[in-house]
């Protein structure tokens, strides 16, 4: 994979970066900055902001002054907005080179980005595919999406620009997976993964986990964005969890049993509390929450630390080895102490 610098981050380094997008109107700089700060605190590593008008370019400098993570400007149609954002110090530009006008406008953006060492993400979407490709393929097929992306790549290459990231998103999970797999065979540019318009928090997370997760397990992708009709912070947590599920993310991972007739503790509530607690734990550890004191420690012996419930009490264990028995109301507190020791 070609290495591309985005701020202080390096796409192609082997690490997968989680990003999200502000959903506050660009005119409201104060609320946009507040949301960006909240996203950074939640672990968001790249923040994208829509810049619909040239007057909104000031948002970029405001964001740059407020957070330390790279800022991406999302531009449609007007190349002058892209140029204004570049002047404001943006870390990456997201455009569709085919919809910002004539070649001289594309060249102007490419020249400005090259001078500042700012990469460009080519964003292709199945819902806005070029009419000639729709006519050629009959529908937004994987082949059509890839051809569109590569046409845009060649357009930027024509102006001696090569710091490129590509996304080819679709709301159709199967189509999205097929398109990215096909694209990965044709280029070594870093790929930005996502299922666009994935839906509400529940269904959007499921579709994103299937689409993004499948590709990550194939070794495809440099950065991800989970698109949810929800608070962007939930996109960040979802992205981090998908990385963990694929064995690619840092931080703590929870494993918990589904409960059965042997469970004599409020395990569901306890597991939810442990999961919430682990959001702020950066250690690459596995934490188990098991419902059965008899089988729990053995079944979760791969966990670095865990708890197993009993009747009004529970066990604290490490790698399957029981450390001590504690009252039920002290389980969470004692688990936290063990995590701090790791």
Protein Blocks (a to p, Z undefined) as FASTA:
>chain_A
ZZddehjbcehilpacdddddfbdfklmmlmmmmmmmmmmnopabdcdddfbfklmmmmm
mmmmmpmbdcddddehiamlmmmmmmnopabdcddfklnocfklmmmmmmmmmmnopacd
ddddfklccfklmmmnopacfklmmmmmmmmmmmmmmnopabdcdddddfblklmmmmmm
mmmmmpccdcddddehkbpfklmmmmmmmmmmmmmmnopajbdcddddddfklmmmmmmm
mmmmnopagcjdddddebiaklccdfklmmmmmmmmmmmpcbdcdddddfbfklmmmmmm
mpmbdcdddehiacddeehiafbdcdfklmmmmmmmmmmmZZ
